[in-house]
Amino acid sequence: MSKPIEDYGLIGNMLSCALVARDGSIDWLCLPRFDSDACFAALLGTAENGAWRIAPVDQTAVVTRAYRPGTPILETTFETEEGSVTIIDFMPLSRDEEHVNLVRIVRGNRGRLTMRCDFTLRFGYGSTVPWVQKTDFGLRAVAGPDAVELHSPVKLVGEDMSSVAEFPVEAGDSLAFVLAWHPSHRIGERDLDPQQRLQETEAWWREWSGRYDPGIAEPTKWHEAVQRSLITLKALTFAPTGGIVAAATTSLPEEIGGERNWDYRYCWIRDATLTLYAFLNSGYLEEAEAWREWMLRATAGHPAQVQIMYGLAGERRLTEIELAWLPGYEGSRPVRIGNGAHGQLQIDVYGELIDALHAGRKYRLRPSSEAWAFQRALLNDLRNKWRLPDQGIWEVRGPARHFTHSKLMAWVAFDRGIRGVEDFGLDGPAHDWKVERDALRTEILSNGWSEAKKAFVQSFGSDVLDASLLLMPLTGFLPPDDPRIVSTVDAIQTELIEDGLVLRYRTEHAEDGLRGREGTFLVCSFWLADALTMMGRIEEASAIFEKLLGLRNDLGLLAEQYDPRSRRQLGNFPQAFSHLGIVNTAHNLMSTRGPAEQRADRAQSTKQGVE
């Protein structure tokens, strides 16, 4: 049986990450990178597909868990009448990309408990049984390019293609297990001091998270939630390049038993602007600059070949395939790796990219003359593309259409180009861009509006509502008090709400090329809160925000979606988009000049930091 998504906690070292279940089992781990093959893939199958569980033999133990403050170091405590044991799970900051470690320290708190370790290593997403050799420190496992050494303080024995041990833990004991990955043609790391690594890792994360600065005099009740989301976003960052993966996992379903299962271990340009504002408003200038530089490197090349997503280092080929040997989370097939949407035409990406670079100018990130030259080339290409139908923000697998949100973001692209000329004195054909911007405005107001719905709609000529239109006031296309915006927000609240949360659209009304339904899309509920905040409806916005915070698991983590019917999280986990929503919406509610107002303000100009 698959465990609820809420049962998992995230540990990571900004190269990769692992999901640790409440029962002490690591069910997902890709090494050495987020997008590498999993060596523990029980999340999408069973323990036979790879898992590492350390837990009491007594299965009646009461479990509590928490992160060490300001860190992604997870402590899981098991309590019985006989004793209490805590497992400290963390991934040390790596000293190089060829040696990635995961540490599990078993600490006795009270009494005496008998613990059991079940270690089942399967490379290739659960398909490859490695060759295992016993060593004086534990064991060494090799298959093809991968090698893992398990440094164990207890004797392991082979059992059903796994390595197991039972051992007592008494109060005051501290037993450290270290999983160390390295390329099979290299030598493994030998200088492993788990306690020292724990101290180093905790000190680094506490210093980093302690730099969170919301820009207000007194911390609010949301301070801890925002800080935990920032830690999660940092943990989802690939440190060597600055790219941020959309989620730690692949193929966690949007509908249990359904086919809406995608690989999110890549970096979406669509997240760009929200990511920049989240970091900039939280005092993390270095992270904002690293993300911007990743974008510029990843998208460099001919403007016509810009993609909506890239690999961690900017890789463009993200071929989608299905893994037939994995049964999927609760039988949700297919299990996919790679993402075919990388080859889609999604016109909104032009607006997201240029808007993000414009935000960098406003907030004086390091100047880059190449960034402006690239934007000019993008806008020149967009002049030939924005009239085409596309797959839209939701990456539909059905027919291409003229999506209103795509046209909106094309408008944003030209608008930010014009502002680069007018507000910052950059060189560009502002008059020509104004012609395109005005044409887009006319198209959107004429064809994106449904008189029958009294709302902007998903695509030209349809009557389907779409939550992406909540971004209209946030991008500055129309002011939040415009009657058309007010009417659109009201329509979305009437038709796309389930138990107070927002659907992207109703799958039974919109042809997206897939079967089944999905849960409420959490970032859309944050967008609703942002729009209501801009409209001055603060009490409503705060209530939505508090409801969303209440959906987090006990560790403060959110997946992509939530199903109000089954009352459980759905989709890949933890989801960067959802945690960006927490950060930005909190800042919108805490300040009259939050990210939404900053992004929408067409008159704002610093006239400094020109790219």
Buried (B, 14 or more C-beta within 10 A) or exposed (E): EBBBBBBBBBBBBBBBBBBBBBBBBBBBBBBBBBBBBBBBBBBBBBBBBBBBBBBBEBEEBEBEBBBBBBBBBBBBBBBBEEBBBBBBBBBBBBEEBBBBBBBBBBBBBBBBBBBBBBBBBBBBBBBBBBEBEEEEBBBBBBBEEBBBBBBBBBEBEEEEEBBBBEBEBEBEBBBBBBBBBBBBEEEBBEEBEBEEBBEEBBEEBBEBBEEBEBEEEEEEEBBEBBBBBBBBBBBBBBBBBBBBBBBBBBBBBBBBEBBBBBBBBBBBBBBBBBBBBBBBBBBBBEBBBBBBBBBBBBBEBEBEEBBBBBBBBBBBEBEBEEBEEBBBBBEBBBBBBBBBBBBBBBBBBBBBBBBBBBBBBBBEBEBBEEBBBBBBBBBBBBBEBBBEBBBBBBBBBEEBBBBBBBBBBBBBBBBBBBBBBBBBEBEBBBEBBBEBBEBBBEBBEEBBBBEEBBBBBBBBEBEBBBBBBBBBBBBBBBEBEBEBBBBBBEBBBEBBBBEBBBBBBBBEEBBBEBEBBBBBBBBBBBBBBBBBBBBEBEEBBBBBBEBBBEBBBEBBBBBBBBBBEEEBBBBBBBBBBBBBBBBBBBBBBBBEBBBBBBBBEBEBEEEEBBB
